[in-house]
Amino acid sequence: MSIYEYRPVLVFCVVVAACFGAIMGSFLNCAAFRSVRDESFLKGRSRCPKCGHVLGPLELIPVFSWVIQRGRCKACHERISIRYPLTELGFGLLTVLCLLRFDLTVECLRNYVFLCCLFVLTLTDLEDMTIPDGCHIVAVIAWLAALPFLPFPGWRDALMHVVAGVAFGGGLLLVSLAMDRLLGRESLGGGDIKLFAVVGLYLGFIGSLFALLLSCVLGLALAAVLRGKGGDRAFPFGPSIAIAAAAMLLYGAPLIAWYGGLLS
C-alpha cells in the first residue's frame, strides 16, 4: 500500500510521522547528550542537566513542554537550551521527508535508521568533536538487514555499493595520511573517514561523489561563518558530511539531474 493512493491516508501518515519524528528527535538528542558523557541512554530517567530534577510525563512532551514551561526547568527555573525543541522539530520534519520520499517500504525504514545515525553523530560532533563508532555500526547493520528485501536487479548492484564504500573510505584514508604528513597535523578524523565509507555503502559512487563535494562546500561555508564571528574553535567536519549525505539520500536523483542539465 502506498500513502499516495488516498489523500486522507497521506495526511494521517504525515501527521503520525511528524509526531513520531519529534519523539525520536528527543530520544536521539538524549542519546547524543549522554554519549559524549559516557552515560547509558538505554536506562535511567531523563533529568534536568542543571539541578538533576527527574522529569515527569508532562515535562517530556516534545516541543510543547518547552513552550509551556517557557524554556525553563520546573524545579530550578534555570533556562533549558533551545537545542531540545529545535532537534525535536528538525527530526520531525526529517521523518516526514523520509516518508514522503520512500513511502511505506523497507527502503524507507533502512534509510530512516541511517538518518537517525547521521542525526546523532551530528550532535555529538558539534558538542565534543567525536563520532561514535556505534553510529557507523548501526547504519551498516541496517543496510545489510534490509538487503534481501530491497528491489535490487541483482547482487551486482549491492556489490557495487560495497565497493563504493571501500573506495571512498580507503581513498580518503590515503588522502588523509598524505595530508597529515604534508601539514604536520591531523587533516581528517578517523570518524569522518568511516562515515564516508558508510555513505558510499548507502549512496553508491555517483551519490557519494556529490555528497563529498557538497560536504566540502558546506564545511568551508560554516568555517567561514565561524571565523567571521571571531570563533577560534575548529569546526567539526562530521555535520557537513551528514547534511550532504542526508540531502543526497532524500533528493540525490533530482540534484544530479539538475546538475547534469547545467552541464548540458
Backbone bond lengths (Angstrom), bond angles and torsions (degrees), N, CA, C in turn:
res aa  C-N    CA-C-N  psi(-1)  N-CA   C-N-CA  omega(-1)  CA-C   N-CA-C  phi
1 M - - - 1.465 - - 1.516 110.06 -
2 S 1.318 115.44 137.35 1.458 121.13 178.63 1.524 109.48 -106.25
3 I 1.321 116.17 143.33 1.457 120.14 178.85 1.527 111.10 -69.54
4 Y 1.319 116.88 -14.30 1.463 120.82 -177.73 1.533 113.11 -88.39
5 E 1.334 118.02 -1.68 1.461 120.40 -178.38 1.530 111.83 -71.29
6 Y 1.340 115.84 -38.93 1.459 120.16 -178.85 1.526 109.22 -133.05
7 R 1.316 116.27 132.05 1.466 120.24 -176.94 1.526 112.75 -60.52
8 P 1.359 120.10 -43.05 1.479 118.77 178.07 1.525 112.40 -58.72
9 V 1.336 116.73 -37.68 1.463 120.19 178.10 1.519 110.42 -65.72
10 L 1.326 116.29 -40.56 1.465 121.07 178.67 1.525 110.62 -61.17
11 V 1.332 116.85 -47.45 1.466 121.23 -179.44 1.525 110.52 -62.38
12 F 1.332 115.82 -44.44 1.471 120.46 -179.84 1.524 110.62 -61.17
13 C 1.322 117.64 -46.59 1.459 122.27 -178.71 1.528 111.66 -64.15
14 V 1.320 116.91 -37.82 1.461 120.56 179.24 1.534 110.47 -66.29
15 V 1.335 116.52 -42.48 1.470 120.50 179.14 1.528 110.66 -63.84
16 V 1.340 115.74 -45.90 1.465 120.29 178.73 1.531 110.64 -62.03
17 A 1.330 116.37 -42.82 1.466 120.59 179.58 1.528 111.10 -62.80
18 A 1.325 117.38 -40.48 1.463 120.94 179.73 1.530 111.12 -64.06
19 C 1.333 116.28 -44.08 1.472 120.43 179.45 1.528 111.04 -66.96
20 F 1.328 115.18 -46.03 1.464 119.37 179.16 1.528 110.67 -63.04
21 G 1.331 116.66 -40.42 1.458 120.73 179.61 1.514 112.24 -63.82
22 A 1.337 117.23 -37.97 1.466 120.27 177.88 1.527 110.39 -65.06
23 I 1.342 116.55 -40.38 1.461 120.33 177.27 1.528 110.58 -64.66
24 M 1.341 116.27 -43.77 1.456 120.33 177.52 1.523 111.13 -63.33
25 G 1.332 116.60 -37.97 1.457 120.21 178.03 1.519 111.30 -60.62
26 S 1.339 116.06 -39.40 1.464 120.46 177.40 1.521 110.72 -65.34
27 F 1.334 116.15 -43.35 1.466 120.59 179.63 1.533 111.31 -65.11
28 L 1.340 116.65 -44.71 1.463 120.24 -178.24 1.528 111.26 -67.08
29 N 1.321 116.69 -35.06 1.458 120.76 175.88 1.525 110.08 -63.54
30 C 1.339 115.79 -42.24 1.467 120.53 176.87 1.528 110.23 -63.29
31 A 1.343 116.15 -43.06 1.465 120.39 179.86 1.527 110.95 -60.80
32 A 1.328 116.78 -43.18 1.467 120.48 179.55 1.522 110.76 -66.92
33 F 1.335 116.34 -43.41 1.473 121.74 -178.99 1.523 110.62 -59.39
34 R 1.341 116.10 -45.04 1.468 119.67 -177.78 1.524 111.61 -76.95
35 S 1.325 116.75 -30.03 1.461 120.16 -178.29 1.521 111.97 -61.15
36 V 1.320 116.52 -44.45 1.469 119.37 -178.65 1.525 111.72 -71.65
37 R 1.324 117.18 -11.21 1.466 121.76 178.45 1.526 111.64 -108.47
38 D 1.341 115.90 11.63 1.468 122.37 178.47 1.522 112.14 57.02
39 E 1.334 116.11 38.74 1.460 121.72 177.27 1.528 109.04 -111.85
40 S 1.310 116.85 152.64 1.459 121.36 177.90 1.526 110.15 -78.17
41 F 1.334 115.86 133.95 1.460 119.84 176.98 1.522 111.72 -99.53
42 L 1.338 116.71 2.02 1.460 121.40 -179.21 1.525 112.47 -94.65
43 K 1.309 117.15 -11.97 1.461 120.30 177.81 1.515 109.58 -143.06
44 G 1.324 115.05 158.25 1.457 119.41 -179.19 1.517 111.43 98.06
45 R 1.305 117.04 137.61 1.459 122.97 -179.74 1.518 110.36 -74.77
46 S 1.331 115.41 152.96 1.461 120.79 176.12 1.527 109.41 -71.03
47 R 1.310 115.48 138.85 1.462 121.06 -176.64 1.522 110.66 -132.47
48 C 1.313 115.39 160.17 1.462 120.57 172.69 1.522 107.72 -69.89
49 P 1.327 119.09 127.94 1.471 120.69 -178.44 1.523 112.97 -67.68
50 K 1.325 117.58 -14.73 1.469 120.74 -177.85 1.531 112.28 -91.01
51 C 1.341 116.97 -50.83 1.462 120.19 -174.22 1.522 114.06 -112.68
52 G 1.338 118.58 -8.62 1.452 121.38 179.37 1.511 114.33 82.98
53 H 1.325 117.45 7.16 1.474 121.46 179.38 1.528 110.32 -60.41
54 V 1.348 117.11 126.72 1.460 121.96 178.76 1.522 109.18 -73.68
55 L 1.329 116.38 125.67 1.459 120.74 -175.22 1.517 111.06 -77.58
56 G 1.330 115.58 136.26 1.451 121.59 176.47 1.514 110.99 -86.93
57 P 1.347 117.16 174.12 1.470 121.33 -177.76 1.530 113.29 -55.96
58 L 1.321 117.68 -40.21 1.460 120.60 -177.72 1.525 112.39 -73.20
59 E 1.332 116.68 -13.54 1.469 120.86 178.47 1.523 111.87 -95.28
60 L 1.331 116.25 1.76 1.464 120.77 -176.31 1.521 112.85 -113.11
61 I 1.318 117.72 9.41 1.456 120.81 178.68 1.526 108.27 -76.61
62 P 1.324 117.64 118.89 1.475 119.47 -176.70 1.523 112.52 -53.48
63 V 1.301 116.38 136.16 1.465 126.14 176.33 1.534 111.73 67.70
64 F 1.336 117.27 -55.98 1.464 120.96 -173.16 1.522 112.35 -62.93
65 S 1.333 117.97 -39.74 1.464 120.07 179.23 1.522 110.38 -61.24
66 W 1.323 116.43 -42.60 1.471 120.22 179.69 1.525 110.78 -63.25
67 V 1.336 116.32 -41.91 1.468 120.75 -179.49 1.522 110.80 -67.61
68 I 1.338 117.08 -47.20 1.468 121.51 -177.87 1.526 111.01 -62.53
69 Q 1.336 116.66 -38.22 1.462 120.48 179.95 1.526 112.10 -85.51
70 R 1.332 115.87 4.45 1.468 121.84 178.86 1.529 112.33 56.30
71 G 1.317 114.20 36.67 1.456 119.55 175.50 1.508 115.13 69.69
72 R 1.341 116.95 25.57 1.460 120.30 -180.00 1.529 111.40 -131.01
73 C 1.327 115.71 151.28 1.451 120.90 177.48 1.522 109.87 -67.41
74 K 1.326 116.96 138.71 1.468 121.87 -179.32 1.521 111.95 -66.70
75 A 1.340 116.95 -28.00 1.464 120.75 -175.93 1.526 112.78 -91.25
76 C 1.346 116.77 -54.94 1.463 119.77 -174.20 1.526 113.18 -99.79
77 H 1.327 116.76 -9.53 1.470 123.42 178.11 1.530 113.86 64.73
78 E 1.342 115.70 15.65 1.468 119.19 173.81 1.526 109.19 -75.47
79 R 1.328 115.74 154.55 1.468 119.98 -178.62 1.527 111.14 -67.32
80 I 1.327 115.50 137.57 1.457 122.32 174.20 1.524 107.42 -96.80
81 S 1.316 116.77 130.23 1.467 121.45 -176.64 1.527 111.54 -54.60
82 I 1.324 115.18 140.37 1.472 120.55 176.79 1.524 111.11 -68.19
83 R 1.324 116.07 -8.96 1.468 120.74 176.22 1.528 111.14 -55.36
84 Y 1.322 117.20 -35.00 1.466 120.55 -175.22 1.530 112.52 -66.16
85 P 1.327 120.17 -56.08 1.475 118.19 178.72 1.524 113.13 -66.58
86 L 1.337 117.62 -31.53 1.462 119.93 -179.56 1.530 111.01 -67.57
87 T 1.340 117.06 -41.61 1.459 118.95 178.61 1.526 111.02 -67.58
88 E 1.323 117.07 -35.99 1.466 120.95 179.39 1.528 110.85 -67.76
89 L 1.322 116.51 -45.51 1.466 119.78 177.43 1.523 111.28 -65.70
90 G 1.325 115.86 -43.07 1.459 120.34 -177.64 1.517 112.43 -62.90
91 F 1.331 116.34 -43.94 1.459 117.13 -178.30 1.526 111.28 -77.46
92 G 1.333 117.37 -24.54 1.455 119.41 172.45 1.520 110.73 -62.44
93 L 1.340 116.17 -44.12 1.462 121.35 177.24 1.528 110.88 -64.52
94 L 1.310 116.82 -41.75 1.471 120.85 -179.32 1.527 110.88 -63.99
95 T 1.316 116.54 -36.42 1.465 121.01 177.96 1.529 111.02 -64.63
96 V 1.326 115.83 -42.75 1.468 120.05 178.59 1.525 110.43 -63.61
97 L 1.329 116.95 -42.88 1.462 120.61 -179.69 1.522 111.37 -63.52
98 C 1.328 116.55 -38.65 1.466 120.67 178.75 1.527 110.26 -64.98
99 L 1.323 116.57 -42.66 1.464 120.35 179.14 1.526 111.19 -64.09
100 L 1.336 116.66 -45.31 1.461 120.09 -179.14 1.521 111.94 -65.41
101 R 1.318 116.86 -31.68 1.463 120.26 -178.19 1.525 112.24 -78.18
102 F 1.344 117.55 -41.20 1.461 119.78 -171.18 1.526 114.22 -112.35
103 D 1.339 116.82 -3.15 1.468 121.06 177.05 1.537 109.96 63.14
104 L 1.320 116.88 -169.79 1.466 121.85 -179.71 1.529 109.19 -85.00
105 T 1.320 115.78 79.36 1.466 121.61 -176.40 1.524 110.14 -134.49
106 V 1.318 115.10 166.15 1.461 120.99 174.54 1.524 109.92 -63.13
107 E 1.319 116.02 -36.23 1.467 120.19 178.21 1.514 111.20 -60.63
108 C 1.335 116.03 -38.15 1.463 120.68 177.66 1.529 110.48 -61.67
109 L 1.325 116.45 -46.19 1.465 120.48 179.78 1.522 111.32 -63.31
110 R 1.329 116.03 -44.62 1.463 119.97 179.38 1.520 111.23 -60.34
111 N 1.314 116.70 -48.14 1.456 120.73 -178.40 1.526 111.88 -69.18
112 Y 1.331 115.97 -28.95 1.464 119.23 177.22 1.527 110.43 -66.31
113 V 1.324 116.25 -40.10 1.471 120.17 175.98 1.528 109.80 -61.07
114 F 1.321 116.61 -41.24 1.469 120.80 178.16 1.524 110.80 -62.59
115 L 1.331 116.90 -41.92 1.462 120.65 178.02 1.531 110.98 -63.93
116 C 1.336 116.84 -36.92 1.461 120.37 176.32 1.528 110.34 -60.78
117 C 1.320 115.85 -44.18 1.464 120.52 179.33 1.526 111.33 -64.21
118 L 1.323 116.88 -42.32 1.462 120.80 178.14 1.529 111.08 -62.77
119 F 1.323 115.88 -37.26 1.465 121.07 -179.13 1.528 110.65 -66.36
120 V 1.331 116.35 -46.37 1.461 120.27 -178.98 1.526 111.13 -63.98
121 L 1.324 117.03 -46.90 1.466 119.19 -176.85 1.526 111.67 -67.81
122 T 1.333 116.73 -27.92 1.467 119.49 174.95 1.518 110.14 -63.72
123 L 1.321 117.20 -45.71 1.467 121.48 -179.32 1.526 111.70 -66.43
124 T 1.336 117.06 -42.58 1.463 119.24 -179.40 1.525 111.63 -69.03
125 D 1.323 116.80 -37.64 1.467 119.93 -179.56 1.527 110.89 -69.50
126 L 1.317 116.53 -36.66 1.469 119.60 177.74 1.526 111.61 -66.58
127 E 1.311 116.21 -37.56 1.463 119.83 -175.99 1.517 113.15 -84.47
128 D 1.330 116.56 -41.40 1.463 119.50 -170.64 1.528 113.25 -127.91
129 M 1.347 117.53 2.26 1.454 122.54 -177.96 1.533 111.73 55.93
130 T 1.337 115.54 40.67 1.457 121.31 175.84 1.530 109.21 -133.03
131 I 1.328 115.37 146.56 1.466 121.69 175.25 1.522 107.10 -118.58
132 P 1.334 117.99 111.57 1.468 120.12 -177.55 1.524 111.63 -62.33
133 D 1.327 116.31 135.81 1.461 120.60 176.91 1.528 111.24 -61.85
134 G 1.340 116.10 -26.15 1.456 119.93 179.43 1.516 112.76 -59.17
135 C 1.330 116.67 -33.32 1.479 120.40 178.77 1.523 110.21 -64.20
136 H 1.333 116.86 -42.01 1.468 120.65 178.50 1.529 110.46 -65.81
137 I 1.319 115.69 -43.79 1.465 120.48 -176.25 1.525 111.07 -64.34
138 V 1.327 117.06 -46.27 1.464 120.85 -179.82 1.528 110.71 -62.41
139 A 1.331 117.35 -41.54 1.468 120.94 179.95 1.535 111.19 -63.51
140 V 1.320 117.06 -41.71 1.473 120.72 179.26 1.530 110.62 -66.86
141 I 1.325 116.88 -42.01 1.470 120.73 178.74 1.527 110.35 -61.70
142 A 1.332 117.07 -42.40 1.465 120.66 179.33 1.526 110.98 -62.79
143 W 1.330 117.13 -40.64 1.469 121.13 179.31 1.527 110.78 -63.93
144 L 1.310 116.22 -44.22 1.463 120.70 -179.37 1.533 111.35 -68.27
145 A 1.337 116.62 -41.11 1.461 120.76 -177.80 1.526 111.66 -65.53
146 A 1.325 116.99 -33.78 1.467 120.57 -177.63 1.518 112.74 -84.23
147 L 1.316 116.49 -14.58 1.462 121.19 -173.78 1.532 114.25 -52.86
148 P 1.337 119.75 -46.22 1.475 118.84 -178.12 1.527 114.60 -66.86
149 F 1.335 117.38 -17.30 1.463 121.07 -175.08 1.525 113.89 -100.58
150 L 1.330 116.89 -5.07 1.456 120.43 -176.39 1.525 110.94 -88.16
151 P 1.357 116.25 147.81 1.475 119.67 -177.09 1.514 113.48 -79.71
152 F 1.340 116.93 54.93 1.459 120.08 176.11 1.537 109.29 -73.03
153 P 1.324 118.24 140.38 1.468 119.85 173.79 1.523 111.88 -61.10
154 G 1.314 117.44 -21.91 1.456 119.89 -179.52 1.511 110.16 177.54
155 W 1.318 116.02 173.33 1.449 120.74 -179.83 1.525 112.47 -69.18
156 R 1.305 115.67 -12.90 1.470 118.82 178.98 1.527 110.84 -63.70
157 D 1.331 117.08 -39.61 1.465 120.50 178.83 1.527 110.75 -64.22
158 A 1.333 115.36 -42.98 1.458 119.13 178.61 1.521 110.55 -62.25
159 L 1.324 116.11 -40.80 1.462 120.44 179.46 1.519 111.14 -63.13
160 M 1.327 117.03 -38.32 1.467 120.69 178.51 1.527 111.34 -64.19
161 H 1.323 116.55 -34.78 1.464 119.74 176.77 1.526 110.77 -68.46
162 V 1.327 116.29 -38.64 1.464 119.91 176.21 1.522 110.40 -63.12
163 V 1.333 115.77 -44.09 1.467 120.25 178.48 1.527 110.47 -62.00
164 A 1.328 116.80 -39.06 1.469 120.68 178.36 1.524 110.35 -62.49
165 G 1.334 117.08 -42.44 1.459 120.18 178.79 1.514 111.81 -62.20
166 V 1.336 115.80 -44.63 1.472 120.40 179.39 1.527 110.47 -65.63
167 A 1.338 116.24 -40.77 1.465 120.56 -177.40 1.527 111.37 -66.28
168 F 1.320 116.60 -45.80 1.474 118.79 -178.43 1.523 111.22 -71.42
169 G 1.328 116.80 -42.39 1.453 119.03 178.06 1.520 111.91 -65.22
170 G 1.334 116.46 -48.21 1.461 120.25 179.83 1.518 112.90 -67.59
171 G 1.342 116.14 -40.02 1.456 119.74 179.48 1.519 112.29 -63.34
172 L 1.336 116.59 -43.56 1.458 119.53 179.19 1.521 111.98 -69.86
173 L 1.332 116.56 -28.99 1.466 119.54 175.71 1.526 109.98 -64.05
174 L 1.331 117.14 -45.21 1.463 120.61 179.16 1.525 111.20 -64.21
175 V 1.339 116.43 -43.06 1.468 120.10 177.73 1.524 110.73 -61.91
176 S 1.333 115.73 -41.62 1.462 120.49 -179.81 1.523 111.60 -63.15
177 L 1.330 116.69 -43.80 1.468 120.21 179.24 1.523 111.31 -62.71
178 A 1.337 115.91 -40.00 1.469 119.79 178.47 1.528 111.11 -66.16
179 M 1.336 116.90 -42.75 1.464 120.61 179.70 1.526 111.45 -68.55
180 D 1.331 116.79 -35.14 1.465 119.86 177.64 1.524 110.55 -60.86
181 R 1.329 115.81 -42.93 1.467 119.38 -179.73 1.530 111.08 -69.51
182 L 1.326 115.83 -37.34 1.459 119.79 -178.18 1.519 111.55 -70.54
183 L 1.350 116.57 -42.49 1.468 120.97 -175.89 1.523 113.09 -89.44
184 G 1.327 116.23 -18.60 1.450 118.86 -178.58 1.512 113.66 78.00
185 R 1.312 118.20 16.72 1.470 122.98 178.64 1.525 108.76 -154.67
186 E 1.316 115.55 168.85 1.457 119.67 -179.26 1.522 110.36 -70.94
187 S 1.322 116.61 125.98 1.462 120.91 -177.94 1.521 112.40 -97.83
188 L 1.333 117.32 -31.28 1.461 121.61 -178.39 1.519 108.83 -146.02
189 G 1.326 115.73 126.57 1.454 120.30 -176.36 1.522 112.47 -69.35
190 G 1.334 115.56 156.10 1.452 120.09 178.81 1.514 112.50 -62.55
191 G 1.333 117.06 -34.29 1.453 120.67 178.10 1.512 112.27 -64.04
192 D 1.332 116.90 -37.38 1.469 121.37 178.26 1.528 110.73 -65.48
193 I 1.322 116.49 -40.25 1.467 121.03 -179.75 1.531 110.62 -65.65
194 K 1.329 116.12 -44.60 1.469 119.88 176.98 1.520 111.00 -62.01
195 L 1.335 115.65 -38.36 1.466 119.82 -179.70 1.521 110.97 -63.37
196 F 1.326 117.60 -40.79 1.461 120.15 178.28 1.525 111.40 -65.45
197 A 1.324 116.85 -32.34 1.463 119.78 176.28 1.526 110.18 -64.48
198 V 1.334 116.84 -41.09 1.469 120.92 178.55 1.528 110.40 -69.04
199 V 1.330 116.47 -38.68 1.472 120.64 177.17 1.527 109.87 -60.07
200 G 1.334 116.71 -42.21 1.458 120.61 177.80 1.512 111.56 -60.79
201 L 1.330 116.45 -36.79 1.459 121.42 178.71 1.529 111.28 -62.83
202 Y 1.321 116.68 -39.63 1.460 120.93 -177.10 1.532 113.48 -85.09
203 L 1.316 117.17 -35.57 1.464 119.98 -171.70 1.519 114.64 -103.01
204 G 1.319 118.78 -16.18 1.447 119.84 -176.10 1.520 111.67 76.98
205 F 1.327 116.64 -172.01 1.462 120.85 -174.36 1.528 113.12 -67.51
206 I 1.330 117.37 -54.67 1.470 120.46 -174.48 1.517 111.00 -65.63
207 G 1.323 116.45 -47.90 1.463 119.74 -179.94 1.511 112.17 -61.38
208 S 1.321 117.10 -40.02 1.468 121.08 -179.76 1.526 111.19 -68.22
209 L 1.328 116.45 -37.05 1.467 119.78 177.96 1.521 110.68 -62.67
210 F 1.325 116.79 -44.57 1.465 120.13 177.33 1.527 110.84 -65.15
211 A 1.337 117.16 -38.37 1.458 120.76 178.27 1.526 110.68 -63.58
212 L 1.336 116.40 -38.91 1.459 120.78 178.16 1.522 110.80 -63.30
213 L 1.325 116.69 -46.72 1.463 120.48 179.73 1.525 111.41 -63.81
214 L 1.335 115.91 -44.57 1.468 120.09 -179.29 1.525 111.28 -65.25
215 S 1.328 117.21 -38.94 1.463 120.02 179.74 1.522 111.26 -65.35
216 C 1.332 117.42 -36.45 1.471 120.69 176.94 1.522 111.16 -64.48
217 V 1.329 116.23 -42.22 1.465 120.39 178.14 1.528 110.75 -63.56
218 L 1.329 116.08 -46.03 1.460 120.42 179.30 1.523 111.47 -63.49
219 G 1.331 116.24 -41.70 1.455 120.51 179.53 1.517 112.34 -61.39
220 L 1.334 116.19 -44.18 1.468 120.24 178.96 1.520 111.16 -65.79
221 A 1.332 116.46 -39.92 1.463 120.58 -179.55 1.531 111.03 -65.00
222 L 1.329 116.30 -45.93 1.456 119.72 -179.75 1.522 111.78 -66.63
223 A 1.320 117.16 -38.17 1.460 120.72 177.23 1.521 110.91 -63.95
224 A 1.345 116.80 -39.15 1.461 120.73 178.80 1.521 110.99 -65.66
225 V 1.333 116.44 -39.55 1.469 120.16 178.90 1.523 110.51 -63.23
226 L 1.329 116.26 -45.75 1.466 120.20 -179.96 1.523 111.52 -64.44
227 R 1.320 115.91 -40.33 1.469 119.15 179.22 1.519 110.17 -66.42
228 G 1.346 116.63 -35.82 1.456 120.52 178.11 1.511 112.58 -65.31
229 K 1.337 115.92 -27.35 1.464 120.87 178.33 1.524 112.26 -88.39
230 G 1.320 115.95 2.17 1.460 119.89 177.52 1.505 114.42 85.05
231 G 1.317 117.98 13.87 1.467 120.73 179.27 1.512 110.98 -75.77
232 D 1.340 116.25 139.36 1.457 120.20 179.50 1.528 111.68 -111.80
233 R 1.325 116.89 1.59 1.462 121.14 179.71 1.517 109.77 -82.06
234 A 1.315 116.26 134.75 1.465 120.68 178.24 1.525 109.34 -63.19
235 F 1.324 115.37 138.21 1.462 119.08 -179.16 1.512 109.24 -92.87
236 P 1.332 117.57 129.00 1.470 120.34 -179.51 1.517 111.08 -67.43
237 F 1.336 115.32 147.44 1.462 121.35 -177.49 1.528 112.19 -88.25
238 G 1.334 116.26 -19.06 1.458 120.95 -177.19 1.516 114.76 -54.02
239 P 1.348 119.17 -47.47 1.467 120.00 179.68 1.523 113.21 -59.41
240 S 1.332 117.62 -38.46 1.459 120.42 178.46 1.523 111.30 -64.94
241 I 1.336 116.59 -40.91 1.465 120.83 177.29 1.528 109.57 -63.83
242 A 1.331 116.27 -43.79 1.459 120.98 -177.76 1.523 111.72 -63.75
243 I 1.324 117.27 -44.10 1.472 120.97 179.45 1.525 110.47 -63.66
244 A 1.331 115.70 -44.60 1.469 120.08 179.61 1.526 110.96 -63.57
245 A 1.339 116.85 -42.41 1.465 120.59 179.71 1.523 110.99 -64.74
246 A 1.335 117.16 -41.76 1.467 121.03 179.07 1.523 110.61 -64.49
247 A 1.332 116.58 -40.97 1.468 120.44 179.41 1.521 110.92 -63.39
248 M 1.325 117.00 -43.00 1.457 120.14 179.84 1.523 111.54 -71.45
249 L 1.310 116.76 -33.97 1.462 120.49 178.57 1.528 110.49 -63.65
250 L 1.338 115.87 -42.52 1.459 120.37 -176.00 1.523 112.96 -85.47
251 Y 1.327 116.90 -36.94 1.466 119.91 -172.57 1.525 112.68 -133.46
252 G 1.331 116.34 27.40 1.459 119.83 -176.86 1.513 113.76 -60.77
253 A 1.330 117.22 -46.00 1.470 120.58 -176.87 1.531 112.23 -59.90
254 P 1.341 119.81 -51.33 1.464 118.63 178.82 1.524 113.30 -66.29
255 L 1.334 117.80 -32.67 1.463 120.26 178.61 1.527 111.05 -66.28
256 I 1.337 116.05 -42.44 1.462 120.21 178.95 1.537 109.73 -66.90
257 A 1.339 116.92 -40.56 1.465 120.75 178.63 1.528 110.97 -63.73
258 W 1.340 115.61 -40.88 1.475 119.93 179.07 1.527 110.55 -63.60
259 Y 1.330 116.57 -43.98 1.461 120.19 179.72 1.529 110.48 -65.74
260 G 1.337 117.06 -39.57 1.454 120.14 177.41 1.514 111.73 -62.49
261 G 1.361 115.56 -35.77 1.457 119.27 178.04 1.530 111.73 -66.01
262 L 1.325 116.76 -35.12 1.467 119.74 178.11 1.529 111.07 -65.06
263 L 1.330 115.80 -40.00 1.462 119.98 -179.57 1.522 112.46 -68.96
264 S 1.329 115.15 -33.12 1.469 118.01 -177.72 1.527 111.51 -86.24
